[in-house]
């Protein structure tokens, strides 16, 4: 089978956020995430954030744990914050859409359609209601990023809905996957860190993810 991969830009935007799961005060905070240190922009942003917090609050120390180095799998980070194993995470919210379907809104196409539209959401009624909803689920959003995304395919160029027919595809969100099912594809839910291995094994044909993840995880 050909190993050539095809790219197709998309209006897909995924929300990746820092989450704080507990209101308890702590002088030692851990930020966990699944991506490469110093390479992925989300890791670099976490280091800027940690440095700024420590500058303003010298008694507070923040450690950053990339590549799931604490032994907590990407899809398990929400529960890990709730039960106190970690305090913070850089976390794509749609990962927990199977448990909290409303969080699919962070991945569905056109919400927003561009990063410029995403910037307009900050401070809006949407932002307020989103924060309130997250807090009702035990988490607080400290900051958010909307990331441009696209499609990578192992062998078939993706040119429209019909080209997904018969493929196994990853989007990461069960409600997004309803579209793949409608065009005859078989969806799989997995963290972006699992895309490369599953493509190499031949168990995954195409995947949607942020461009940042493709670069950080060296999926090309």
Secondary structure, 3 states (H helix, E strand, C coil): CCCCCEEEEEEEEEEEEEEECCCCCCCEEEEECCCCCCCCHHHHHHHHHHHHHHHHCCCCEEEEECCCCCCCCHHHHHHHHHCCCCCEEEEEHHHHCCCCHHHHHHCCCCCCCCHHHHHHHCCCHHHHHHHHHHHHCCCEEEEEEEEEEEEEECCCCCCCHHHHCCCEEECCCCCCHHHHHHCCCEEECCCHHHHHHHHHHCCCCEEEEEHHHHHHCCCC
